[in-house]
Amino acid sequence: MQNTTNEERGLSGVPAEPITEEVRKHIEAVAASMIGKSNLRECDYDDLCQDLTLQIVAAFPSFDPRRGTYYTFAQAVVSRNRDKIFRRRIRHGLDTATVSIDITMSPDCESRLSAIDEYDAAEARAKEARESLVELVHAVMDGMNENERAICELLMDGLRHVEVMKKLGIPERTYFRRFESIRAKFKKSELF
């Protein structure tokens, strides 16, 4: 099989490789901006870069140069997956602080116990806050009809608006009408 370039195949706006230099720089900038949020640390930087890179590589075949530039396409993929990473971390409780292994404590036993007690107390408060939030969300969802509840559950699972519309097979106008109703119910709740 002969190697042909994208230009020869009539795909002038498609790069030969999915990760161009400017896309790589964008991935690195986004990964760096995620550090410190949702309990992500500097040691997570390489994993974030790799995860975002893999998402772009997976989405690469769906790029259509008639709809915009490749860089804009890559930015959208990175943005969408950055948000998914945050939602996944929150959903699985990975956004709460942990005690660093590198913590420096004095050799006496009291210091160690107080650090562990502080960690346990912080963990208990985070768990209590998460449970309280879940109860409030479920209380709001109890007041929703079946269609609204289905949309809400899919959004909480991390799906984007377009993905929810496809999964439920509903038109955009219907979806956003239901979404606005969901939003109004949450705004009336104790959450806001």
MISE-941584 format. One line per field, with one value per residue (C-alpha): residue number from 1; residue in one letter; x, y, z. Coordinates in Angstrom, 1 decimal. Example, Ala and Ser with C-alpha at 12.3 -4.5 7.8 and 13.67 -1.06 7.14 Angstrom:
! residues 2
pagu	(1, 2)
fiza	(a, s)
x	(12.3, 13.7)
y	(-4.5, -1.1)
z	(7.8, 7.1)
***
This chain:
! residues 192
pagu	(1, 2, 3, 4, 5, 6, 7, 8, 9, 10, 11, 12, 13, 14, 15, 16, 17, 18, 19, 20, 21, 22, 23, 24, 25, 26, 27, 28, 29, 30, 31, 32, 33, 34, 35, 36, 37, 38, 39, 40, 41, 42, 43, 44, 45, 46, 47, 48, 49, 50, 51, 52, 53, 54, 55, 56, 57, 58, 59, 60, 61, 62, 63, 64, 65, 66, 67, 68, 69, 70, 71, 72, 73, 74, 75, 76, 77, 78, 79, 80, 81, 82, 83, 84, 85, 86, 87, 88, 89, 90, 91, 92, 93, 94, 95, 96, 97, 98, 99, 100, 101, 102, 103, 104, 105, 106, 107, 108, 109, 110, 111, 112, 113, 114, 115, 116, 117, 118, 119, 120, 121, 122, 123, 124, 125, 126, 127, 128, 129, 130, 131, 132, 133, 134, 135, 136, 137, 138, 139, 140, 141, 142, 143, 144, 145, 146, 147, 148, 149, 150, 151, 152, 153, 154, 155, 156, 157, 158, 159, 160, 161, 162, 163, 164, 165, 166, 167, 168, 169, 170, 171, 172, 173, 174, 175, 176, 177, 178, 179, 180, 181, 182, 183, 184, 185, 186, 187, 188, 189, 190, 191, 192)
fiza	(m, q, n, t, t, n, e, e, r, g, l, s, g, v, p, a, e, p, i, t, e, e, v, r, k, h, i, e, a, v, a, a, s, m, i, g, k, s, n, l, r, e, c, d, y, d, d, l, c, q, d, l, t, l, q, i, v, a, a, f, p, s, f, d, p, r, r, g, t, y, y, t, f, a, q, a, v, v, s, r, n, r, d, k, i, f, r, r, r, i, r, h, g, l, d, t, a, t, v, s, i, d, i, t, m, s, p, d, c, e, s, r, l, s, a, i, d, e, y, d, a, a, e, a, r, a, k, e, a, r, e, s, l, v, e, l, v, h, a, v, m, d, g, m, n, e, n, e, r, a, i, c, e, l, l, m, d, g, l, r, h, v, e, v, m, k, k, l, g, i, p, e, r, t, y, f, r, r, f, e, s, i, r, a, k, f, k, k, s, e, l, f)
x	(0.0, 1.4, 1.8, -0.2, -0.4, -3.6, -3.4, -3.2, -6.4, -8.2, -8.0, -6.0, -7.0, -6.2, -2.8, -0.7, -0.4, -3.1, -0.8, 0.7, 3.1, 0.5, -1.9, 0.8, 1.4, -2.3, -2.6, 0.3, -1.2, -4.6, -3.0, -0.9, -4.0, -5.8, -3.1, -4.3, -8.0, -10.1, -7.1, -4.9, -1.2, 2.0, 2.6, -0.6, 0.6, 2.0, -1.1, -3.3, -1.3, -1.4, -5.2, -5.9, -3.6, -5.3, -8.7, -7.5, -6.0, -9.3, -11.4, -9.0, -10.9, -14.0, -12.3, -14.0, -11.9, -15.1, -16.4, -13.3, -9.6, -7.9, -6.6, -10.2, -11.3, -8.5, -9.3, -12.9, -11.8, -9.5, -12.1, -14.8, -12.4, -11.0, -14.6, -15.1, -12.0, -13.3, -16.8, -15.4, -13.1, -16.0, -18.4, -15.9, -14.8, -11.3, -11.6, -11.1, -7.8, -5.5, -2.6, 0.7, 3.2, 5.8, 4.2, 6.8, 5.8, 7.7, 8.8, 6.5, 3.4, 0.9, 1.8, 1.2, -2.1, -3.2, -2.3, -4.2, -7.2, -7.2, -7.2, -10.0, -12.1, -11.5, -12.5, -15.6, -16.6, -16.1, -18.1, -20.9, -21.0, -21.1, -23.9, -25.9, -25.4, -26.6, -29.7, -30.5, -30.1, -32.3, -34.9, -35.0, -35.0, -38.1, -40.0, -39.1, -41.0, -39.5, -38.1, -36.4, -35.0, -33.5, -31.7, -30.5, -29.1, -27.2, -25.8, -24.6, -22.9, -20.8, -22.4, -22.6, -25.8, -25.3, -24.6, -27.7, -29.9, -28.5, -28.8, -32.4, -33.3, -34.9, -34.7, -32.6, -35.6, -37.3, -34.1, -33.4, -37.0, -36.6, -33.2, -34.5, -37.2, -34.5, -32.4, -35.4, -36.2, -32.6, -32.6, -35.7, -34.0, -31.8, -28.8, -28.8)
y	(0.0, 3.4, 6.1, 9.1, 12.5, 14.1, 16.7, 13.9, 12.4, 15.7, 16.3, 19.5, 20.7, 17.3, 17.1, 13.9, 13.2, 13.8, 15.5, 18.6, 20.8, 23.4, 20.8, 19.2, 22.7, 23.1, 19.7, 20.6, 24.0, 22.5, 19.7, 22.3, 24.3, 21.3, 20.7, 21.9, 21.4, 18.4, 17.1, 16.7, 17.0, 17.6, 13.9, 13.6, 15.9, 13.2, 11.0, 14.0, 14.8, 11.1, 10.8, 14.0, 12.9, 9.5, 11.2, 13.4, 10.4, 8.5, 11.4, 12.1, 10.1, 12.1, 15.4, 17.2, 20.1, 21.7, 22.3, 24.2, 24.1, 21.1, 23.1, 24.2, 20.6, 19.4, 22.2, 21.1, 17.4, 18.5, 20.7, 18.0, 15.4, 17.8, 18.3, 14.5, 13.9, 16.4, 14.9, 11.4, 12.4, 14.1, 11.2, 8.7, 10.8, 11.4, 15.2, 15.1, 15.9, 13.1, 13.1, 13.3, 10.5, 13.2, 14.9, 15.8, 15.1, 15.3, 12.0, 12.1, 10.0, 12.8, 14.6, 11.5, 10.9, 14.5, 14.5, 11.2, 12.6, 15.7, 13.6, 11.4, 14.4, 16.1, 12.8, 12.5, 16.1, 15.5, 12.3, 14.0, 16.9, 14.6, 12.5, 15.7, 16.9, 13.6, 13.7, 17.2, 16.2, 13.1, 15.3, 17.6, 14.6, 13.2, 16.2, 15.5, 13.5, 10.4, 12.2, 14.9, 12.3, 10.3, 13.5, 14.4, 11.0, 10.9, 14.4, 13.3, 10.3, 12.8, 12.8, 16.0, 17.5, 16.1, 12.6, 12.7, 13.7, 10.9, 8.3, 9.3, 9.9, 13.2, 16.4, 19.3, 21.6, 19.0, 18.3, 21.9, 22.6, 19.7, 20.8, 24.3, 22.7, 20.7, 23.8, 25.7, 22.9, 22.9, 26.7, 26.6, 24.0, 24.5, 23.9, 27.5)
z	(0.0, -1.0, 1.6, 0.6, 2.4, 3.5, 0.7, -1.9, -0.4, -0.5, 3.2, 3.2, 6.8, 8.4, 10.1, 9.4, 13.1, 15.7, 18.2, 16.6, 18.5, 19.3, 20.4, 22.7, 24.2, 24.8, 26.5, 28.8, 29.6, 30.5, 32.5, 34.4, 35.1, 36.6, 39.2, 42.6, 41.7, 42.7, 44.7, 41.7, 42.5, 40.5, 40.4, 38.4, 35.6, 33.3, 33.7, 32.9, 29.7, 28.7, 29.3, 27.3, 24.5, 24.2, 24.0, 21.1, 19.3, 19.8, 18.5, 15.6, 13.0, 13.6, 12.7, 9.8, 8.3, 6.9, 10.5, 11.7, 12.3, 13.8, 16.7, 17.6, 17.4, 19.7, 22.2, 22.3, 22.9, 25.7, 27.3, 27.2, 28.7, 31.3, 32.6, 32.5, 34.6, 37.2, 37.3, 37.6, 40.5, 42.3, 41.7, 43.1, 46.0, 44.7, 45.1, 48.9, 50.5, 51.6, 54.0, 52.1, 52.7, 52.9, 55.9, 58.5, 62.1, 65.3, 66.8, 69.8, 69.6, 70.3, 67.1, 65.0, 66.7, 66.3, 62.6, 62.1, 64.1, 62.0, 58.9, 60.2, 61.2, 57.8, 56.0, 58.2, 57.4, 53.7, 53.8, 55.8, 53.3, 50.4, 51.9, 52.7, 49.2, 47.8, 50.0, 48.8, 45.1, 45.6, 47.3, 44.3, 41.9, 43.7, 42.5, 38.9, 36.3, 34.7, 31.7, 33.8, 36.2, 33.3, 32.0, 35.4, 36.1, 32.8, 33.4, 36.9, 35.2, 33.3, 29.9, 27.9, 26.6, 23.1, 24.5, 26.7, 23.7, 21.6, 24.4, 25.1, 21.4, 22.0, 19.9, 21.1, 21.7, 23.9, 25.7, 26.6, 27.6, 30.1, 31.1, 32.0, 34.1, 35.9, 36.4, 37.8, 40.3, 41.5, 41.9, 44.1, 46.3, 49.3, 47.1, 45.9)
***
